[in-house]
Amino acid sequence: MLRSFDGTTPQIADSAYVDEAAVIIGDVVVEADASVWPNTTLRGDHGQIVVGEGANIQDNAVLHENAELEPYATVGHSAIVHDATVAERALVGMNATVLDGARIGEGAVVAAGSVVTEGTEVPPSTLVAGAPAEPKAEVDDPHLEATADRYVDLAGRHAESSERLD
């Protein structure tokens, strides 16, 4: 569902994939080849949300207040990004939470279930885990770096072949 708020309508690139079960409200920009999956909520009623080129937001995730995903960032299932930035090719794991003013560095990984507290700067190519999230290791995994590329391909397949059956 796409809905305007206070006269601002979401802007969705023609090549982006937005599942019909996603909710996108207000000041939201979804750039080329990005994907927004079922039951995801992007609520741009208190600051702009930007989903960069090729970025993906997986099922049940929530973005609110000035959230930004840079190109080819990934937000995993049921994760929350609130007033924070996820840099290029970074990954926020399933059920993780990234809080106000945090920045996840380029190619960094937030482990599943972790909590990145307010104002935290996660260095590039670093795995953080825990609550609060703390650095655990350097990330050098081409498979992880290619996560968003796989989602660009998958979104294209869904756009071409999904058929509503109800």
RAJO-V177172 format. One record per pair of residues at least 6 apart in sequence whose ideal C-beta (glycine too) atoms are under 7 Angstrom apart, sorted by sequence separation. I is the first residue (numbers start at 0). J is the second residue. If there is no record, write none. Layout:
# RAJO-V177172
i=I j=J
i=I j=J
This chain:
# RAJO-V177172
i=11 j=17
i=17 j=23
i=29 j=35
i=35 j=41
i=50 j=56
i=56 j=62
i=68 j=74
i=74 j=80
i=85 j=91
i=91 j=97
i=97 j=103
i=103 j=109
i=109 j=115
i=115 j=121
i=121 j=127
i=127 j=133
i=41 j=48
i=127 j=134
i=128 j=135
i=1 j=9
i=127 j=135
i=125 j=134
i=126 j=135
i=126 j=136
i=74 j=85
i=80 j=91
i=17 j=29
i=23 j=35
i=85 j=97
i=91 j=103
i=97 j=109
i=103 j=115
i=109 j=121
i=115 j=127
i=125 j=137
i=126 j=138
i=72 j=85
i=78 j=91
i=124 j=137
i=125 j=138
i=9 j=23
i=15 j=29
i=21 j=35
i=27 j=41
i=48 j=62
i=54 j=68
i=60 j=74
i=66 j=80
i=72 j=86
i=78 j=92
i=83 j=97
i=89 j=103
i=95 j=109
i=101 j=115
i=107 j=121
i=113 j=127
i=124 j=138
i=15 j=30
i=21 j=36
i=35 j=50
i=66 j=81
i=72 j=87
i=78 j=93
i=83 j=98
i=89 j=104
i=95 j=110
i=107 j=122
i=113 j=128
i=116 j=131
i=124 j=139
i=9 j=25
i=15 j=31
i=21 j=37
i=27 j=43
i=54 j=70
i=60 j=76
i=66 j=82
i=69 j=85
i=71 j=87
i=72 j=88
i=75 j=91
i=77 j=93
i=78 j=94
i=81 j=97
i=83 j=99
i=86 j=102
i=89 j=105
i=92 j=108
i=95 j=111
i=101 j=117
i=107 j=123
i=110 j=126
i=113 j=129
i=114 j=130
i=12 j=29
i=14 j=31
i=15 j=32
i=18 j=35
i=20 j=37
i=25 j=42
i=26 j=43
i=33 j=50
i=39 j=56
i=51 j=68
i=53 j=70
i=54 j=71
i=57 j=74
i=59 j=76
i=60 j=77
i=64 j=81
i=65 j=82
i=66 j=83
i=67 j=84
i=68 j=85
i=69 j=86
i=70 j=87
i=71 j=88
i=72 j=89
i=73 j=90
i=74 j=91
i=75 j=92
i=76 j=93
i=77 j=94
i=78 j=95
i=79 j=96
i=80 j=97
i=81 j=98
i=82 j=99
i=83 j=100
i=86 j=103
i=88 j=105
i=89 j=106
i=92 j=109
i=94 j=111
i=95 j=112
i=98 j=115
i=100 j=117
i=101 j=118
i=104 j=121
i=106 j=123
i=107 j=124
i=110 j=127
i=113 j=130
i=114 j=131
i=115 j=132
i=7 j=25
i=9 j=27
i=10 j=28
i=11 j=29
i=12 j=30
i=14 j=32
i=15 j=33
i=16 j=34
i=17 j=35
i=18 j=36
i=20 j=38
i=21 j=39
i=22 j=40
i=23 j=41
i=24 j=42
i=25 j=43
i=33 j=51
i=46 j=64
i=47 j=65
i=48 j=66
i=49 j=67
i=50 j=68
i=51 j=69
i=52 j=70
i=53 j=71
i=54 j=72
i=55 j=73
i=56 j=74
i=57 j=75
i=58 j=76
i=59 j=77
i=60 j=78
i=61 j=79
i=62 j=80
i=63 j=81
i=64 j=82
i=69 j=87
i=73 j=91
i=75 j=93
i=79 j=97
i=81 j=99
i=82 j=100
i=83 j=101
i=84 j=102
i=85 j=103
i=86 j=104
i=87 j=105
i=88 j=106
i=89 j=107
i=90 j=108
i=91 j=109
i=92 j=110
i=93 j=111
i=94 j=112
i=95 j=113
i=96 j=114
i=97 j=115
i=98 j=116
i=99 j=117
i=100 j=118
i=101 j=119
i=102 j=120
i=103 j=121
i=104 j=122
i=105 j=123
i=106 j=124
i=107 j=125
i=108 j=126
i=109 j=127
i=110 j=128
i=114 j=132
i=7 j=26
i=12 j=31
i=15 j=34
i=18 j=37
i=24 j=43
i=25 j=44
i=28 j=47
i=33 j=52
i=39 j=58
i=45 j=64
i=46 j=65
i=49 j=68
i=51 j=70
i=57 j=76
i=83 j=102
i=84 j=103
i=86 j=105
i=92 j=111
i=96 j=115
i=98 j=117
i=102 j=121
i=104 j=123
i=113 j=132
i=4 j=24
i=5 j=25
i=24 j=44
i=30 j=50
i=32 j=52
i=33 j=53
i=36 j=56
i=38 j=58
i=39 j=59
i=75 j=95
i=4 j=25
i=26 j=47
i=27 j=48
i=28 j=49
i=29 j=50
i=30 j=51
i=31 j=52
i=32 j=53
i=33 j=54
i=34 j=55
i=35 j=56
i=36 j=57
i=37 j=58
i=38 j=59
i=39 j=60
i=40 j=61
i=41 j=62
i=42 j=63
i=51 j=72
i=92 j=113
i=104 j=125
i=0 j=22
i=1 j=23
i=2 j=24
i=3 j=25
i=26 j=48
i=28 j=50
i=30 j=52
i=33 j=55
i=36 j=58
i=109 j=132
i=108 j=138
i=107 j=138
i=106 j=138
i=108 j=143
i=46 j=82
i=75 j=111
i=106 j=144
i=4 j=43
i=4 j=44
i=90 j=143
i=88 j=144
i=90 j=146
i=88 j=147
i=73 j=146
i=73 j=147
i=72 j=147
i=71 j=147
i=73 j=150
i=55 j=147
i=54 j=147
i=53 j=147
i=55 j=150
i=53 j=151
i=34 j=150
i=32 j=151
i=34 j=154
i=16 j=154
i=16 j=157
i=16 j=158
